[in-house]
Amino acid sequence: MSAPTDPSSTPPDEAAPDPGPPAGVSRRALFGGVAAAAVAGTAVGLGAGYGIGRATAPTTSSAAGTFAFTGAHQAGIVTPAQDRLYLAAFDVTAKDRDDLVALLQRWTTVAARLTQGLSAGPYGPASGPYDAPPDDTGEAADLPPAGLTITFGFGRTLFRTAAGVDRFGLADRLPAGLIELPHFPADNLDPARSDGDLVVQACADDPQVAVHAIRNLSRTAFGAATIRWTQLGFGRTSSTSTAQRTPRNLFGFKDGTANIKAEDATAVDEHVWVPASAAVDDPASAWLVGGSYLVARRIRMRIETWDRTSLREQENLVGRTKAEGAPLSGGAEFTEPDFDVAGRGGAPLIPLDSHVRLAHPDQNAGVQMLRRGYNFTDGNDALGRLDAGLFFLAFVQDPRTHYVPMQNTLSRDDGLMEYLEHTGSGLFAVPPGIPDGSLVVGRDGTPITTDASPFVGQKLFTA
Amino acid sequence: MSRSTTLGALTLAALVLPLAAGCVDNASSDDAEALTVSSTADACTVSAATAPSGTITFSVTNDGDDVTEFYLLGDDKLRVVSEVENIGPGITRDLVVQARPGTYYTACKPGMVGDGIQAQFTVTDSGEEVGPTGDKAEQLAAAEKQYVAYTKDQVGALIAGTQEFADAYKAGDDDTARELYATTRAHWERIEPVAESFGDLDPLTDAREADLEDGEAWSGWHYIEKDLWQPAPADNGGEEYVPLTDAERQQAADDLVAYTQQLVDEVNADDFTFEAFQISNGAKELLDEVATGKVTGEEEIWSHTDLWDFQANVDGARVGYEVLQDVVQQEDPDLSAQLDEQFTALDALLAQYGSIDEGFTYYDDLTDQQVKELAAAVDALSEPLSQLTAVVTAS
């Protein structure tokens, strides 16, 4: 049953004896906090608000380990970076706009459910008609919600295919920022690991919860979209909150020390969210205001040759100490690097080709990114080397100003590039969130899909 | 979340400890004497004024506001036994030395000026054997001289070959140009770390197409390579390859010769030196080049002459090691034996596929298994080779 660890709990099918309407509350609703939310939804009734609204600043996990799904912005951006990632890019196979919208409605509902610790469908993994497959795949049945967030984005090809076809009547709403990324020096991109019409980022503190989310969303998409590529990330490499410790990447260095933190509302507004002013210059992007752009780069690290590199060279390439992550100019981890401090022979302590210098906002017209990358390893290559590295994810206000110039500089000049190879790439427009209280809920108070259900990216298709 | 960060920290500690111990020459970490040093504007506080002979680690923390340096000086207060420089405020860096019994002086140099703040430091006899180091400086100087001579010899052959290659290409004699391509490049590949030390010369001469920024002009060997081994559209991003015009050919050939001449001039300049640590680092980098470019077939994607480059990189690394061999044999005989063995094994494996003079198997004719075997031999050599610099720079 849904809660085998607690046989005394009331089974969902007893709670709803009538087989007509969807009954099962949820496997995970029985764990606590979320159940209360579900009950509250029931009390208010159909069409009422569901869940707790999310402010611009990230709300912390509730006792049950959930983040609100609705709000001005999608969750999974300024949310404190969870430990695990499963990200999937999809190719849309839906024939027309209505089918695409229907897919987005189903996805939105499933995502709203899963992120709140509910099962993918109303019955759950072990209930419902005995001769039908369960409406949830079940592998997360006994797990807590683990802070799951699900974030959706749209690729350029959704608006216009590479051949220039406008499949869904969206071409005139292609935001100017949703460019084809240029070839960066030393790029070695695998088309099978790049691009896509849609992207779904699932982050959670338990990898199985993240995989469960993608698996059920993929199942929900059959007939309308197929998976193009996926990426599993086993450890976060960025902190997006001052409350988090800076994690390390596979070079063994702290990564993301200077990242934008959610608590810095000014920086988030200035560098992450698409501002209303963007729609003035580019009316096609009006639907994206309050959203963001997601840059995804699969960066393989040549860790075997890196491991043969002296500590001196490692620190000089990064520009920080390996132990503390302090800039080589001195201080501690969060001390601002001083690029002018010189050492022996007048050479700067932070070398000219070091990563920290070249990536610093001072060298990049003041732009910043909200990075949310993950360490990955996908087995090994034919030469017996780990196919491992950093799956770089960054949310930016406009990739033309906040990503492309910096990546060109890094790919060309960064000493670290000798140990890096970009093998996959994607750029996606990430719509704003869906408003608090807009989800359509069923008789049990949990979200259901109807023709009237709201969906992520709705403004792209209306207004 | 806290559970996993704790785990991460534990894993890291477990990884770091044996590695750090491994860096301390061959002495076990238990034997290593760890001392702390605090350097401020007016003090250089060493946690002890004496230590037993053998491996001694000074963990130097800059507690001042200026960049500092720390030295271990001989009993004349002048001879530098070992040093660690460029320590920024707040930063800690280790100095690991092999010290024999005797009188020394420790010195911090805040602000990197003056004689520093000195104090006597005594190394007592622990009975542990510490290798002789007397004539190391002379050996290193001899190594540098030999290596510079080797470099000059290689660039001499390179410019002559490049001129011949360029002439054939300009004259439209593509067969001759193709024949000369790989054998001439071997002279370049043998000394590539030297070329890389001259900044832009390396990309101008040896950039692959994928290395370029969008719209950046391309020049050098691989630009011509593509024109000599013109790809089918399927191997050219789906686009028909457009051969270079006569004018473009002349330009490409002249540019290649001009850039190569620049390298020749740099190497033959009076002030050209290549220090011992650059030689040892260069040897390691040559093997890294093999590991990331040649053994993967990415260097010569049109001509598939990767094994020529492979052999030349190994040749260059071997020379780098050989000029330093006296020092290595003296300081770390085990490492020397290991390097001898692995160089021999790799050369023997390569010999199965040909030679630079007689020609090699083309990369695209190698089986996956053969490539993997080559890669494993490169890794087997690279690992001990990466220890070379620490041996050369150790006191």
Interface residues (C-beta under 8 A of the other chain):
Chain A: Q82 D83 P182 H183 F184 P185 A186 D187 N188 D205 G235 Q244 R245 P247 R248 G252 R302 E304 T305 R308 T309 S310 L311 E313 T321 A323 E324 A326 P327 L328 S329 G330 G331 A332 T335 V341 A342 G343 R344 L349 A382 L383 G384 R385 N408 S411 R412 E418
Chain B: M1 S4 T5 G8 L12 L15 C23 N62 V67 E69 E85 N86 G88 P89 G90 I91 T92 M112 A210 D211 L212 E213 D214 E216 N281 K284 D288 A291 T292 V295 T296 E298 D368 V371 K372 A375 A376 D379 S382 E383 L385 S386 T389 A390
